[in-house]
Amino acid sequence: MPLLNRVDADPELFRALGDATRRVILDELTDRDGQTLFEICGRLAMKHGLTSSRQAISQHLAVLEGAGLVRTRREGRYKFHHLDTGPLRALVERWPIDREAPP
């Protein structure tokens, strides 16, 4: 694959990971997967002092979902958010880590 195509292959993934709030949301979903928007907002406020509005967090979740890092499922009137680390494999494949090399 030409270098230019590799660089531009996952712009949504890089955009999603480029924001600190979105990275904290991913951390929270790593700690406890399958949370509602209300739960995520509560954990962000209590654990991280992030007092963003529900609308702002919802927009961050939409970006994460667009990048494939978050999957949602509806159950009645609730929407549950789940972490999907699949898109991160592209980063590992792009920049493999040689475990044998000295630090």
N, C-alpha and C positions, 0 to 999 in steps of 0.2 A: 504494500500500500504506500503511495507517495506520502512524503512527510506532511505536506499541506493538508491532505485529507485526514491524516491521523490527528493533527492539531485541532482541526475543526470538527472532529467526529462527535464529541460530546459537550457542546457549549452549554447546554442546559444543566448538565451535571456540575461543571465547573462554576457556573453562575450560582447554583444552589448551595454549593459548599463554600462559596466565597463570602457568605454572610455569617457573622458570629451568632446571631440569634437562631438561625436555621441549624447551625452546628449544635447548639445547646438543645434544640428540639430533638435532634437525632440522638443526642446523649440521653435524653429523658426517655425516648422510645426504646433505647438499648436497655435502660434500667427497668422499664416496665412497658412492655409492648401492648398495643390494643387500647389506647386511651382515647377518650372523647376530647373534644376541644376544651370543654370546661375543665377536665382533669389536667390537661396539658397547661392551660393558663394558670391554674392553681399551683402546680409544681414549679413552674417558671418563676412565679412571684415568691413562693416560700423558700425555694432552694437557691435561687439565683438573683433575687431582687429585681427581676424583669417584670415591669408592670405595663407591658404593652396591652392594648385593647384586644378583645376577642377578634375583632375584625382584622387587626394587624397580624395576629397569630394565624388566623385563618388564611390570610394571603401568603404568609410564609409556608404554611402547609401545602397550599396550592402549587407553589414553586417547587417544593420538595416532591410533590406528587407528579408534576410535569417532568421532573428529572428521573422519575422512576424509583426514588429513594423511599417514598411512602406510598403505601396502598391503603385504600379505605374500603370499609364494608358497612353497609347500613343494616341496622337491626331495629325495626320499629322507627321511632323518631330519632334514634341515636346514630351517630356516625363514628365508627371506631377507626383509629389510625394505627397502621402497622408499619414497622421498619422493614425495608427490603434492601439488603446489602448487595444484591445482584449487580447493579450498575457499577459498584466499586471494583468489581473484578476487572473491568476495562482499564482502570488505573493501574492495578497490579500487573496486568498483562503488558501495559504500555511501558511501565518502569519496574521490571522484575527486581526483586531483592535477592542478591547473591548471599545466602546464609553462610557461605564458607569464607567470605572476604573479611579481613580484620576491620574493626571499627575505625 
